[in-house]
């Protein structure tokens, strides 16, 4: 069930959009901000509130890569795998993150602290390789910098 706070935030957004289909992504992001992810139960609740089918909402959620349909760790690390980041060594940085966190891309650490996910582009091509943790962009990555960054979140 949607919390009162989630419902209130979503309903306040309805006035900003021409129809409920247009507010679907925003509504799911509101739920995700509160819950960490969008569960099947929450999707059903959104379906009722927005008068959209669950299949329609799930299609939007699975298309839009920043909506998470599975539980994630306390911190979400997005590692850019664009061409620019790849050229600048993102594979090496990704492998370092996987080794350091003890998980693979798409996985969550055993202590539930981090989920490591790929992202097509973070828009930081001039400072590649890059990653984002909990909305904070980290650029010009190297192994030392990864250690410093991770230390901020532990």
N, CA, C and O atoms as a GROMACS GRO file, in nm:
protein
  616
    1UNK      N    1   0.084  -0.118   0.000
    1UNK     CA    2   0.000   0.000   0.000
    1UNK      C    3   0.088   0.125   0.000
    1UNK      O    4   0.188   0.132   0.072
    2UNK      N    5   0.051   0.221  -0.081
    2UNK     CA    6   0.124   0.348  -0.083
    2UNK      C    7   0.110   0.416   0.053
    2UNK      O    8   0.003   0.416   0.113
    3UNK      N    9   0.219   0.473   0.099
    3UNK     CA   10   0.211   0.548   0.224
    3UNK      C   11   0.137   0.679   0.197
    3UNK      O   12   0.123   0.721   0.082
    4UNK      N   13   0.090   0.742   0.302
    4UNK     CA   14   0.021   0.870   0.288
    4UNK      C   15   0.114   0.973   0.223
    4UNK      O   16   0.070   1.053   0.141
    5UNK      N   17   0.240   0.970   0.262
    5UNK     CA   18   0.337   1.065   0.207
    5UNK      C   19   0.359   1.041   0.057
    5UNK      O   20   0.364   1.136  -0.021
    6UNK      N   21   0.374   0.913   0.018
    6UNK     CA   22   0.391   0.881  -0.124
    6UNK      C   23   0.269   0.926  -0.204
    6UNK      O   24   0.282   0.989  -0.309
    7UNK      N   25   0.151   0.893  -0.154
    7UNK     CA   26   0.027   0.929  -0.223
    7UNK      C   27   0.014   1.081  -0.237
    7UNK      O   28  -0.023   1.131  -0.343
    8UNK      N   29   0.046   1.153  -0.131
    8UNK     CA   30   0.036   1.299  -0.134
    8UNK      C   31   0.133   1.359  -0.236
    8UNK      O   32   0.096   1.449  -0.312
    9UNK      N   33   0.257   1.309  -0.238
    9UNK     CA   34   0.355   1.359  -0.335
    9UNK      C   35   0.312   1.330  -0.478
    9UNK      O   36   0.324   1.416  -0.565
   10UNK      N   37   0.262   1.211  -0.503
   10UNK     CA   38   0.217   1.174  -0.637
   10UNK      C   39   0.098   1.259  -0.678
   10UNK      O   40   0.094   1.311  -0.790
   11UNK      N   41   0.001   1.273  -0.590
   11UNK     CA   42  -0.118   1.352  -0.622
   11UNK      C   43  -0.081   1.498  -0.649
   11UNK      O   44  -0.143   1.564  -0.732
   12UNK      N   45   0.019   1.549  -0.579
   12UNK     CA   46   0.061   1.688  -0.604
   12UNK      C   47   0.125   1.703  -0.742
   12UNK      O   48   0.120   1.811  -0.801
   13UNK      N   49   0.184   1.598  -0.792
   13UNK     CA   50   0.247   1.601  -0.925
   13UNK      C   51   0.144   1.591  -1.037
   13UNK      O   52   0.171   1.635  -1.149
   14UNK      N   53   0.029   1.535  -1.010
   14UNK     CA   54  -0.073   1.517  -1.114
   14UNK      C   55  -0.109   1.648  -1.183
   14UNK      O   56  -0.138   1.650  -1.303
   15UNK      N   57  -0.108   1.757  -1.110
   15UNK     CA   58  -0.143   1.887  -1.167
   15UNK      C   59  -0.037   1.936  -1.266
   15UNK      O   60  -0.066   2.021  -1.351
   16UNK      N   61   0.084   1.884  -1.256
   16UNK     CA   62   0.194   1.927  -1.343
   16UNK      C   63   0.198   1.854  -1.477
   16UNK      O   64   0.276   1.890  -1.565
   17UNK      N   65   0.116   1.752  -1.493
   17UNK     CA   66   0.121   1.668  -1.612
   17UNK      C   67  -0.015   1.665  -1.682
   17UNK      O   68  -0.118   1.678  -1.616
   18UNK      N   69  -0.016   1.646  -1.814
   18UNK     CA   70  -0.143   1.650  -1.888
   18UNK      C   71  -0.233   1.529  -1.863
   18UNK      O   72  -0.354   1.538  -1.882
   19UNK      N   73  -0.174   1.416  -1.821
   19UNK     CA   74  -0.254   1.296  -1.794
   19UNK      C   75  -0.176   1.202  -1.702
   19UNK      O   76  -0.058   1.226  -1.675
   20UNK      N   77  -0.241   1.098  -1.656
   20UNK     CA   78  -0.176   1.009  -1.560
   20UNK      C   79  -0.063   0.928  -1.624
   20UNK      O   80   0.033   0.892  -1.556
   21UNK      N   81  -0.073   0.900  -1.754
   21UNK     CA   82   0.037   0.830  -1.822
   21UNK      C   83   0.166   0.911  -1.813
   21UNK      O   84   0.274   0.856  -1.793
   22UNK      N   85   0.154   1.041  -1.827
   22UNK     CA   86   0.271   1.129  -1.825
   22UNK      C   87   0.336   1.136  -1.687
   22UNK      O   88   0.456   1.163  -1.678
   23UNK      N   89   0.261   1.112  -1.581
   23UNK     CA   90   0.316   1.120  -1.446
   23UNK      C   91   0.368   0.983  -1.397
   23UNK      O   92   0.420   0.973  -1.286
   24UNK      N   93   0.355   0.881  -1.478
   24UNK     CA   94   0.391   0.745  -1.436
   24UNK      C   95   0.536   0.734  -1.389
   24UNK      O   96   0.563   0.678  -1.282
   25UNK      N   97   0.630   0.786  -1.467
   25UNK     CA   98   0.771   0.776  -1.427
   25UNK      C   99   0.794   0.852  -1.297
   25UNK      O  100   0.858   0.801  -1.205
   26UNK      N  101   0.743   0.973  -1.290
   26UNK     CA  102   0.760   1.053  -1.168
   26UNK      C  103   0.702   0.980  -1.047
   26UNK      O  104   0.762   0.981  -0.939
   27UNK      N  105   0.586   0.918  -1.063
   27UNK     CA  106   0.522   0.845  -0.953
   27UNK      C  107   0.609   0.728  -0.908
   27UNK      O  108   0.624   0.705  -0.788
   28UNK      N  109   0.666   0.655  -1.003
   28UNK     CA  110   0.752   0.542  -0.966
   28UNK      C  111   0.880   0.590  -0.899
   28UNK      O  112   0.930   0.526  -0.807
   29UNK      N  113   0.933   0.702  -0.945
   29UNK     CA  114   1.053   0.757  -0.882
   29UNK      C  115   1.025   0.806  -0.739
   29UNK      O  116   1.112   0.797  -0.652
   30UNK      N  117   0.905   0.855  -0.715
   30UNK     CA  118   0.866   0.894  -0.579
   30UNK      C  119   0.864   0.771  -0.489
   30UNK      O  120   0.919   0.773  -0.379
   31UNK      N  121   0.800   0.665  -0.536
   31UNK     CA  122   0.796   0.540  -0.458
   31UNK      C  123   0.939   0.490  -0.434
   31UNK      O  124   0.974   0.452  -0.322
   32UNK      N  125   1.020   0.491  -0.538
   32UNK     CA  126   1.157   0.443  -0.526
   32UNK      C  127   1.237   0.525  -0.426
   32UNK      O  128   1.317   0.470  -0.350
   33UNK      N  129   1.218   0.655  -0.426
   33UNK     CA  130   1.289   0.741  -0.331
   33UNK      C  131   1.254   0.703  -0.186
   33UNK      O  132   1.339   0.709  -0.098
   34UNK      N  133   1.130   0.664  -0.164
   34UNK     CA  134   1.088   0.627  -0.028
   34UNK      C  135   1.121   0.482   0.007
   34UNK      O  136   1.156   0.453   0.121
   35UNK      N  137   1.112   0.392  -0.090
   35UNK     CA  138   1.126   0.249  -0.063
   35UNK      C  139   1.258   0.188  -0.110
   35UNK      O  140   1.296   0.080  -0.066
   36UNK      N  141   1.328   0.259  -0.199
   36UNK     CA  142   1.451   0.205  -0.255
   36UNK      C  143   1.430   0.133  -0.387
   36UNK      O  144   1.523   0.119  -0.466
   37UNK      N  145   1.307   0.088  -0.411
   37UNK     CA  146   1.272   0.016  -0.533
   37UNK      C  147   1.121   0.017  -0.548
   37UNK      O  148   1.050   0.062  -0.459
   38UNK      N  149   1.071  -0.034  -0.661
   38UNK     CA  150   0.927  -0.037  -0.687
   38UNK      C  151   0.883  -0.184  -0.688
   38UNK      O  152   0.908  -0.256  -0.785
   39UNK      N  153   0.819  -0.226  -0.582
   39UNK     CA  154   0.773  -0.365  -0.569
   39UNK      C  155   0.648  -0.388  -0.653
   39UNK      O  156   0.585  -0.294  -0.699
   40UNK      N  157   0.613  -0.515  -0.672
   40UNK     CA  158   0.488  -0.549  -0.743
   40UNK      C  159   0.368  -0.489  -0.671
   40UNK      O  160   0.276  -0.438  -0.734
   41UNK      N  161   0.371  -0.494  -0.538
   41UNK     CA  162   0.260  -0.438  -0.460
   41UNK      C  163   0.244  -0.288  -0.487
   41UNK      O  164   0.133  -0.239  -0.508
   42UNK      N  165   0.356  -0.217  -0.486
   42UNK     CA  166   0.351  -0.072  -0.512
   42UNK      C  167   0.306  -0.044  -0.655
   42UNK      O  168   0.235   0.054  -0.680
   43UNK      N  169   0.346  -0.129  -0.748
   43UNK     CA  170   0.303  -0.111  -0.887
   43UNK      C  171   0.151  -0.125  -0.898
   43UNK      O  172   0.086  -0.050  -0.970
   44UNK      N  173   0.096  -0.221  -0.826
   44UNK     CA  174  -0.051  -0.238  -0.824
   44UNK      C  175  -0.119  -0.116  -0.762
   44UNK      O  176  -0.222  -0.072  -0.811
   45UNK      N  177  -0.060  -0.063  -0.655
   45UNK     CA  178  -0.117   0.056  -0.592
   45UNK      C  179  -0.112   0.176  -0.687
   45UNK      O  180  -0.208   0.254  -0.695
   46UNK      N  181  -0.001   0.190  -0.758
   46UNK     CA  182   0.010   0.298  -0.856
   46UNK      C  183  -0.091   0.279  -0.969
   46UNK      O  184  -0.148   0.376  -1.020
   47UNK      N  185  -0.112   0.156  -1.007
   47UNK     CA  186  -0.211   0.125  -1.110
   47UNK      C  187  -0.349   0.175  -1.069
   47UNK      O  188  -0.420   0.237  -1.149
   48UNK      N  189  -0.386   0.148  -0.946
   48UNK     CA  190  -0.515   0.195  -0.895
   48UNK      C  191  -0.522   0.347  -0.890
   48UNK      O  192  -0.622   0.406  -0.931
   49UNK      N  193  -0.419   0.410  -0.839
   49UNK     CA  194  -0.417   0.555  -0.824
   49UNK      C  195  -0.418   0.628  -0.959
   49UNK      O  196  -0.490   0.726  -0.977
   50UNK      N  197  -0.338   0.578  -1.053
   50UNK     CA  198  -0.324   0.646  -1.181
   50UNK      C  199  -0.422   0.596  -1.288
   50UNK      O  200  -0.430   0.652  -1.397
   51UNK      N  201  -0.495   0.492  -1.254
   51UNK     CA  202  -0.590   0.431  -1.348
   51UNK      C  203  -0.519   0.387  -1.476
   51UNK      O  204  -0.567   0.409  -1.587
   52UNK      N  205  -0.405   0.324  -1.456
   52UNK     CA  206  -0.328   0.266  -1.566
   52UNK      C  207  -0.308   0.119  -1.536
   52UNK      O  208  -0.307   0.079  -1.420
   53UNK      N  209  -0.294   0.037  -1.638
   53UNK     CA  210  -0.277  -0.106  -1.613
   53UNK      C  211  -0.140  -0.134  -1.552
   53UNK      O  212  -0.044  -0.059  -1.572
   54UNK      N  213  -0.133  -0.242  -1.477
   54UNK     CA  214  -0.006  -0.285  -1.419
   54UNK      C  215   0.093  -0.315  -1.531
   54UNK      O  216   0.211  -0.282  -1.521
   55UNK      N  217   0.045  -0.377  -1.638
   55UNK     CA  218   0.131  -0.409  -1.753
   55UNK      C  219   0.189  -0.282  -1.814
   55UNK      O  220   0.307  -0.279  -1.851
   56UNK      N  221   0.109  -0.179  -1.826
   56UNK     CA  222   0.155  -0.052  -1.880
   56UNK      C  223   0.265   0.005  -1.792
   56UNK      O  224   0.371   0.044  -1.841
   57UNK      N  225   0.242   0.010  -1.662
   57UNK     CA  226   0.341   0.064  -1.568
   57UNK      C  227   0.468  -0.021  -1.566
   57UNK      O  228   0.579   0.032  -1.561
   58UNK      N  229   0.452  -0.152  -1.570
   58UNK     CA  230   0.569  -0.240  -1.570
   58UNK      C  231   0.650  -0.221  -1.698
   58UNK      O  232   0.773  -0.227  -1.694
   59UNK      N  233   0.583  -0.199  -1.809
   59UNK     CA  234   0.652  -0.173  -1.935
   59UNK      C  235   0.736  -0.046  -1.926
   59UNK      O  236   0.849  -0.043  -1.975
   60UNK      N  237   0.680   0.057  -1.866
   60UNK     CA  238   0.754   0.182  -1.847
   60UNK      C  239   0.873   0.158  -1.753
   60UNK      O  240   0.984   0.203  -1.780
   61UNK      N  241   0.848   0.086  -1.643
   61UNK     CA  242   0.953   0.063  -1.543
   61UNK      C  243   1.067  -0.020  -1.600
   61UNK      O  244   1.183   0.007  -1.569
   62UNK      N  245   1.037  -0.119  -1.682
   62UNK     CA  246   1.144  -0.203  -1.735
   62UNK      C  247   1.218  -0.134  -1.849
   62UNK      O  248   1.333  -0.168  -1.878
   63UNK      N  249   1.154  -0.039  -1.915
   63UNK     CA  250   1.220   0.037  -2.021
   63UNK      C  251   1.314   0.143  -1.963
   63UNK      O  252   1.426   0.162  -2.012
   64UNK      N  253   1.269   0.211  -1.860
   64UNK     CA  254   1.344   0.322  -1.801
   64UNK      C  255   1.445   0.265  -1.702
   64UNK      O  256   1.407   0.218  -1.594
   65UNK      N  257   1.574   0.269  -1.736
   65UNK     CA  258   1.674   0.197  -1.657
   65UNK      C  259   1.702   0.255  -1.519
   65UNK      O  260   1.777   0.193  -1.443
   66UNK      N  261   1.646   0.369  -1.483
   66UNK     CA  262   1.668   0.422  -1.349
   66UNK      C  263   1.558   0.386  -1.251
   66UNK      O  264   1.560   0.428  -1.136
   67UNK      N  265   1.461   0.308  -1.297
   67UNK     CA  266   1.358   0.257  -1.206
   67UNK      C  267   1.398   0.115  -1.171
   67UNK      O  268   1.419   0.031  -1.259
   68UNK      N  269   1.409   0.090  -1.043
   68UNK     CA  270   1.454  -0.041  -0.996
   68UNK      C  271   1.334  -0.125  -0.953
   68UNK      O  272   1.252  -0.082  -0.872
   69UNK      N  273   1.325  -0.244  -1.009
   69UNK     CA  274   1.214  -0.335  -0.979
   69UNK      C  275   1.255  -0.447  -0.885
   69UNK      O  276   1.177  -0.538  -0.858
   70UNK      N  277   1.378  -0.440  -0.835
   70UNK     CA  278   1.426  -0.536  -0.736
   70UNK      C  279   1.487  -0.460  -0.621
   70UNK      O  280   1.534  -0.347  -0.638
   71UNK      N  281   1.488  -0.520  -0.503
   71UNK     CA  282   1.553  -0.453  -0.389
   71UNK      C  283   1.700  -0.424  -0.420
   71UNK      O  284   1.766  -0.499  -0.492
   72UNK      N  285   1.749  -0.316  -0.364
   72UNK     CA  286   1.889  -0.276  -0.383
   72UNK      C  287   1.953  -0.252  -0.247
   72UNK      O  288   1.886  -0.250  -0.144
   73UNK      N  289   2.082  -0.234  -0.250
   73UNK     CA  290   2.155  -0.206  -0.127
   73UNK      C  291   2.130  -0.065  -0.078
   73UNK      O  292   2.060   0.014  -0.142
   74UNK      N  293   2.186  -0.035   0.036
   74UNK     CA  294   2.170   0.098   0.097
   74UNK      C  295   2.222   0.207   0.004
   74UNK      O  296   2.166   0.316  -0.003
   75UNK      N  297   2.330   0.177  -0.068
   75UNK     CA  298   2.388   0.270  -0.165
   75UNK      C  299   2.384   0.205  -0.303
   75UNK      O  300   2.413   0.087  -0.318
   76UNK      N  301   2.348   0.284  -0.404
   76UNK     CA  302   2.346   0.235  -0.542
   76UNK      C  303   2.457   0.304  -0.620
   76UNK      O  304   2.460   0.427  -0.632
   77UNK      N  305   2.548   0.223  -0.672
   77UNK     CA  306   2.660   0.274  -0.752
   77UNK      C  307   2.632   0.243  -0.897
   77UNK      O  308   2.616   0.127  -0.935
   78UNK      N  309   2.625   0.347  -0.978
   78UNK     CA  310   2.605   0.333  -1.123
   78UNK      C  311   2.738   0.354  -1.192
   78UNK      O  312   2.796   0.462  -1.181
   79UNK      N  313   2.786   0.253  -1.261
   79UNK     CA  314   2.913   0.265  -1.332
   79UNK      C  315   2.886   0.283  -1.480
   79UNK      O  316   2.819   0.201  -1.543
   80UNK      N  317   2.938   0.392  -1.534
   80UNK     CA  318   2.914   0.427  -1.673
   80UNK      C  319   2.987   0.330  -1.765
   80UNK      O  320   3.105   0.302  -1.747
   81UNK      N  321   2.914   0.279  -1.866
   81UNK     CA  322   2.978   0.192  -1.964
   81UNK      C  323   2.964   0.247  -2.106
   81UNK      O  324   2.956   0.171  -2.202
   82UNK      N  325   2.961   0.380  -2.117
   82UNK     CA  326   2.956   0.444  -2.248
   82UNK      C  327   3.088   0.424  -2.321
   82UNK      O  328   3.187   0.380  -2.261
   83UNK      N  329   3.090   0.456  -2.447
   83UNK     CA  330   3.212   0.443  -2.526
   83UNK      C  331   3.324   0.530  -2.469
   83UNK      O  332   3.438   0.486  -2.458
   84UNK      N  333   3.291   0.653  -2.432
   84UNK     CA  334   3.394   0.743  -2.377
   84UNK      C  335   3.455   0.685  -2.250
   84UNK      O  336   3.577   0.685  -2.233
   85UNK      N  337   3.371   0.637  -2.161
   85UNK     CA  338   3.423   0.579  -2.036
   85UNK      C  339   3.502   0.451  -2.065
   85UNK      O  340   3.605   0.426  -2.003
   86UNK      N  341   3.453   0.371  -2.159
   86UNK     CA  342   3.522   0.248  -2.194
   86UNK      C  343   3.662   0.278  -2.246
   86UNK      O  344   3.759   0.214  -2.205
   87UNK      N  345   3.673   0.376  -2.336
   87UNK     CA  346   3.803   0.414  -2.392
   87UNK      C  347   3.898   0.458  -2.280
   87UNK      O  348   4.019   0.433  -2.286
   88UNK      N  349   3.843   0.523  -2.177
   88UNK     CA  350   3.926   0.576  -2.069
   88UNK      C  351   3.946   0.477  -1.953
   88UNK      O  352   4.001   0.513  -1.849
   89UNK      N  353   3.902   0.351  -1.972
   89UNK     CA  354   3.933   0.248  -1.872
   89UNK      C  355   3.823   0.209  -1.777
   89UNK      O  356   3.850   0.160  -1.668
   90UNK      N  357   3.698   0.229  -1.816
   90UNK     CA  358   3.588   0.196  -1.724
   90UNK      C  359   3.582   0.047  -1.692
   90UNK      O  360   3.539   0.010  -1.583
   91UNK      N  361   3.625  -0.039  -1.785
   91UNK     CA  362   3.624  -0.183  -1.755
   91UNK      C  363   3.716  -0.213  -1.637
   91UNK      O  364   3.680  -0.291  -1.549
   92UNK      N  365   3.832  -0.152  -1.636
   92UNK     CA  366   3.926  -0.171  -1.525
   92UNK      C  367   3.867  -0.119  -1.395
   92UNK      O  368   3.881  -0.182  -1.290
   93UNK      N  369   3.800  -0.003  -1.401
   93UNK     CA  370   3.738   0.054  -1.281
   93UNK      C  371   3.621  -0.034  -1.234
   93UNK      O  372   3.602  -0.056  -1.115
   94UNK      N  373   3.543  -0.082  -1.330
   94UNK     CA  374   3.432  -0.173  -1.297
   94UNK      C  375   3.485  -0.298  -1.228
   94UNK      O  376   3.431  -0.340  -1.126
   95UNK      N  377   3.591  -0.357  -1.284
   95UNK     CA  378   3.648  -0.477  -1.223
   95UNK      C  379   3.702  -0.448  -1.084
   95UNK      O  380   3.690  -0.532  -0.994
   96UNK      N  381   3.761  -0.331  -1.065
   96UNK     CA  382   3.812  -0.293  -0.932
   96UNK      C  383   3.697  -0.280  -0.833
   96UNK      O  384   3.706  -0.327  -0.720
   97UNK      N  385   3.588  -0.217  -0.876
   97UNK     CA  386   3.470  -0.205  -0.790
   97UNK      C  387   3.414  -0.342  -0.754
   97UNK      O  388   3.379  -0.367  -0.638
   98UNK      N  389   3.404  -0.431  -0.852
   98UNK     CA  390   3.353  -0.565  -0.826
   98UNK      C  391   3.441  -0.638  -0.725
   98UNK      O  392   3.391  -0.700  -0.632
   99UNK      N  393   3.573  -0.630  -0.744
   99UNK     CA  394   3.666  -0.695  -0.650
   99UNK      C  395   3.654  -0.634  -0.511
   99UNK      O  396   3.645  -0.706  -0.412
  100UNK      N  397   3.655  -0.504  -0.506
  100UNK     CA  398   3.650  -0.432  -0.377
  100UNK      C  399   3.520  -0.457  -0.301
  100UNK      O  400   3.521  -0.473  -0.179
  101UNK      N  401   3.408  -0.460  -0.376
  101UNK     CA  402   3.278  -0.479  -0.312
  101UNK      C  403   3.242  -0.626  -0.296
  101UNK      O  404   3.152  -0.660  -0.218
  102UNK      N  405   3.309  -0.713  -0.368
  102UNK     CA  406   3.278  -0.855  -0.359
  102UNK      C  407   3.145  -0.892  -0.424
  102UNK      O  408   3.074  -0.980  -0.377
  103UNK      N  409   3.113  -0.824  -0.532
  103UNK     CA  410   2.990  -0.854  -0.606
  103UNK      C  411   3.014  -0.829  -0.753
  103UNK      O  412   3.113  -0.767  -0.792
  104UNK      N  413   2.924  -0.877  -0.835
  104UNK     CA  414   2.933  -0.853  -0.978
  104UNK      C  415   2.842  -0.737  -1.016
  104UNK      O  416   2.760  -0.693  -0.935
  105UNK      N  417   2.856  -0.689  -1.138
  105UNK     CA  418   2.766  -0.586  -1.188
  105UNK      C  419   2.625  -0.643  -1.186
  105UNK      O  420   2.600  -0.753  -1.234
  106UNK      N  421   2.533  -0.567  -1.130
  106UNK     CA  422   2.396  -0.613  -1.114
  106UNK      C  423   2.371  -0.675  -0.978
  106UNK      O  424   2.257  -0.705  -0.943
  107UNK      N  425   2.476  -0.694  -0.901
  107UNK     CA  426   2.464  -0.758  -0.771
  107UNK      C  427   2.468  -0.661  -0.655
  107UNK      O  428   2.497  -0.542  -0.670
  108UNK      N  429   2.438  -0.716  -0.538
  108UNK     CA  430   2.439  -0.641  -0.413
  108UNK      C  431   2.537  -0.708  -0.318
  108UNK      O  432   2.545  -0.831  -0.314
  109UNK      N  433   2.611  -0.629  -0.244
  109UNK     CA  434   2.708  -0.684  -0.150
  109UNK      C  435   2.638  -0.768  -0.044
  109UNK      O  436   2.520  -0.747  -0.015
  110UNK      N  437   2.711  -0.863   0.012
  110UNK     CA  438   2.651  -0.954   0.110
  110UNK      C  439   2.600  -0.882   0.234
  110UNK      O  440   2.508  -0.930   0.300
  111UNK      N  441   2.658  -0.766   0.267
  111UNK     CA  442   2.611  -0.688   0.382
  111UNK      C  443   2.498  -0.592   0.347
  111UNK      O  444   2.448  -0.520   0.433
  112UNK      N  445   2.458  -0.591   0.218
  112UNK     CA  446   2.347  -0.506   0.176
  112UNK      C  447   2.382  -0.358   0.164
  112UNK      O  448   2.292  -0.275   0.152
  113UNK      N  449   2.509  -0.324   0.167
  113UNK     CA  450   2.548  -0.184   0.162
  113UNK      C  451   2.549  -0.125   0.021
  113UNK      O  452   2.511  -0.010   0.002
  114UNK      N  453   2.592  -0.204  -0.078
  114UNK     CA  454   2.604  -0.152  -0.214
  114UNK      C  455   2.538  -0.242  -0.316
  114UNK      O  456   2.544  -0.365  -0.306
  115UNK      N  457   2.475  -0.181  -0.415
  115UNK     CA  458   2.433  -0.248  -0.537
  115UNK      C  459   2.509  -0.178  -0.648
  115UNK      O  460   2.512  -0.055  -0.655
  116UNK      N  461   2.570  -0.257  -0.736
  116UNK     CA  462   2.650  -0.205  -0.847
  116UNK      C  463   2.575  -0.229  -0.977
  116UNK      O  464   2.549  -0.344  -1.014
  117UNK      N  465   2.540  -0.121  -1.046
  117UNK     CA  466   2.463  -0.131  -1.170
  117UNK      C  467   2.532  -0.056  -1.284
  117UNK      O  468   2.597   0.046  -1.262
  118UNK      N  469   2.518  -0.109  -1.406
  118UNK     CA  470   2.572  -0.036  -1.521
  118UNK      C  471   2.475   0.073  -1.562
  118UNK      O  472   2.355   0.064  -1.535
  119UNK      N  473   2.526   0.176  -1.627
  119UNK     CA  474   2.440   0.279  -1.684
  119UNK      C  475   2.502   0.320  -1.817
  119UNK      O  476   2.624   0.327  -1.831
  120UNK      N  477   2.418   0.347  -1.913
  120UNK     CA  478   2.464   0.376  -2.049
  120UNK      C  479   2.549   0.502  -2.055
  120UNK      O  480   2.651   0.503  -2.123
  121UNK      N  481   2.509   0.608  -1.987
  121UNK     CA  482   2.587   0.732  -1.992
  121UNK      C  483   2.551   0.819  -1.872
  121UNK      O  484   2.435   0.830  -1.835
  122UNK      N  485   2.652   0.879  -1.814
  122UNK     CA  486   2.630   0.975  -1.705
  122UNK      C  487   2.654   1.118  -1.750
  122UNK      O  488   2.642   1.211  -1.670
  123UNK      N  489   2.686   1.136  -1.876
  123UNK     CA  490   2.706   1.271  -1.929
  123UNK      C  491   2.833   1.338  -1.881
  123UNK      O  492   2.842   1.461  -1.877
  124UNK      N  493   2.932   1.258  -1.844
  124UNK     CA  494   3.058   1.313  -1.795
  124UNK      C  495   3.173   1.267  -1.885
  124UNK      O  496   3.281   1.234  -1.837
  125UNK      N  497   3.148   1.265  -2.014
  125UNK     CA  498   3.246   1.212  -2.109
  125UNK      C  499   3.381   1.282  -2.101
  125UNK      O  500   3.484   1.220  -2.124
  126UNK      N  501   3.380   1.410  -2.069
  126UNK     CA  502   3.506   1.484  -2.060
  126UNK      C  503   3.583   1.454  -1.932
  126UNK      O  504   3.696   1.500  -1.914
  127UNK      N  505   3.522   1.376  -1.843
  127UNK     CA  506   3.589   1.337  -1.718
  127UNK      C  507   3.574   1.186  -1.695
  127UNK      O  508   3.556   1.141  -1.583
  128UNK      N  509   3.584   1.111  -1.804
  128UNK     CA  510   3.570   0.966  -1.798
  128UNK      C  511   3.698   0.904  -1.742
  128UNK      O  512   3.806   0.960  -1.755
  129UNK      N  513   3.683   0.786  -1.680
  129UNK     CA  514   3.561   0.714  -1.650
  129UNK      C  515   3.489   0.774  -1.528
  129UNK      O  516   3.549   0.840  -1.443
  130UNK      N  517   3.358   0.749  -1.525
  130UNK     CA  518   3.276   0.810  -1.421
  130UNK      C  519   3.180   0.707  -1.360
  130UNK      O  520   3.148   0.605  -1.420
  131UNK      N  521   3.136   0.739  -1.238
  131UNK     CA  522   3.030   0.661  -1.174
  131UNK      C  523   2.949   0.756  -1.087
  131UNK      O  524   2.991   0.868  -1.057
  132UNK      N  525   2.834   0.710  -1.047
  132UNK     CA  526   2.747   0.789  -0.960
  132UNK      C  527   2.705   0.700  -0.843
  132UNK      O  528   2.663   0.586  -0.863
  133UNK      N  529   2.716   0.753  -0.724
  133UNK     CA  530   2.668   0.682  -0.606
  133UNK      C  531   2.565   0.770  -0.537
  133UNK      O  532   2.593   0.883  -0.497
  134UNK      N  533   2.446   0.716  -0.524
  134UNK     CA  534   2.336   0.787  -0.457
  134UNK      C  535   2.317   0.929  -0.511
  134UNK      O  536   2.290   1.022  -0.435
  135UNK      N  537   2.332   0.946  -0.641
  135UNK     CA  538   2.309   1.075  -0.703
  135UNK      C  539   2.430   1.167  -0.707
  135UNK      O  540   2.422   1.276  -0.762
  136UNK      N  541   2.542   1.125  -0.649
  136UNK     CA  542   2.664   1.206  -0.652
  136UNK      C  543   2.757   1.153  -0.760
  136UNK      O  544   2.795   1.036  -0.759
  137UNK      N  545   2.792   1.240  -0.853
  137UNK     CA  546   2.879   1.203  -0.964
  137UNK      C  547   3.024   1.204  -0.921
  137UNK      O  548   3.071   1.297  -0.854
  138UNK      N  549   3.096   1.099  -0.960
  138UNK     CA  550   3.240   1.086  -0.933
  138UNK      C  551   3.310   1.068  -1.067
  138UNK      O  552   3.280   0.974  -1.141
  139UNK      N  553   3.402   1.158  -1.098
  139UNK     CA  554   3.465   1.160  -1.229
  139UNK      C  555   3.613   1.129  -1.221
  139UNK      O  556   3.672   1.122  -1.113
  140UNK      N  557   3.674   1.110  -1.340
  140UNK     CA  558   3.818   1.087  -1.353
  140UNK      C  559   3.864   0.974  -1.261
  140UNK      O  560   3.962   0.987  -1.188
  141UNK      N  561   3.790   0.863  -1.264
  141UNK     CA  562   3.818   0.752  -1.173
  141UNK      C  563   3.953   0.686  -1.200
  141UNK      O  564   3.997   0.672  -1.314
  142UNK      N  565   4.014   0.646  -1.092
  142UNK     CA  566   4.130   0.558  -1.094
  142UNK      C  567   4.119   0.473  -0.968
  142UNK      O  568   4.031   0.495  -0.886
  143UNK      N  569   4.208   0.376  -0.954
  143UNK     CA  570   4.195   0.283  -0.841
  143UNK      C  571   4.204   0.354  -0.706
  143UNK      O  572   4.128   0.321  -0.614
  144UNK      N  573   4.296   0.450  -0.692
  144UNK     CA  574   4.308   0.523  -0.565
  144UNK      C  575   4.181   0.601  -0.535
  144UNK      O  576   4.133   0.602  -0.422
  145UNK      N  577   4.128   0.665  -0.637
  145UNK     CA  578   4.007   0.746  -0.619
  145UNK      C  579   3.887   0.658  -0.581
  145UNK      O  580   3.804   0.700  -0.500
  146UNK      N  581   3.879   0.539  -0.637
  146UNK     CA  582   3.770   0.448  -0.600
  146UNK      C  583   3.777   0.415  -0.452
  146UNK      O  584   3.674   0.414  -0.384
  147UNK      N  585   3.896   0.390  -0.401
  147UNK     CA  586   3.912   0.360  -0.259
  147UNK      C  587   3.867   0.479  -0.173
  147UNK      O  588   3.798   0.461  -0.073
  148UNK      N  589   3.905   0.598  -0.212
  148UNK     CA  590   3.866   0.719  -0.138
  148UNK      C  591   3.715   0.739  -0.141
  148UNK      O  592   3.654   0.774  -0.040
  149UNK      N  593   3.656   0.716  -0.255
  149UNK     CA  594   3.511   0.733  -0.270
  149UNK      C  595   3.436   0.633  -0.184
  149UNK      O  596   3.344   0.669  -0.111
  150UNK      N  597   3.474   0.507  -0.194
  150UNK     CA  598   3.406   0.402  -0.117
  150UNK      C  599   3.419   0.427   0.034
  150UNK      O  600   3.327   0.397   0.110
  151UNK      N  601   3.532   0.481   0.076
  151UNK     CA  602   3.552   0.510   0.219
  151UNK      C  603   3.450   0.611   0.271
  151UNK      O  604   3.418   0.611   0.390
  152UNK      N  605   3.399   0.698   0.183
  152UNK     CA  606   3.299   0.796   0.223
  152UNK      C  607   3.164   0.732   0.256
  152UNK      O  608   3.082   0.791   0.326
  153UNK      N  609   3.142   0.612   0.206
  153UNK     CA  610   3.011   0.547   0.221
  153UNK      C  611   3.013   0.433   0.320
  153UNK      O  612   2.912   0.364   0.336
  154UNK      N  613   3.123   0.410   0.387
  154UNK     CA  614   3.128   0.299   0.483
  154UNK      C  615   3.136   0.349   0.625
  154UNK      O  616   3.141   0.269   0.718
   0.00000   0.00000   0.00000
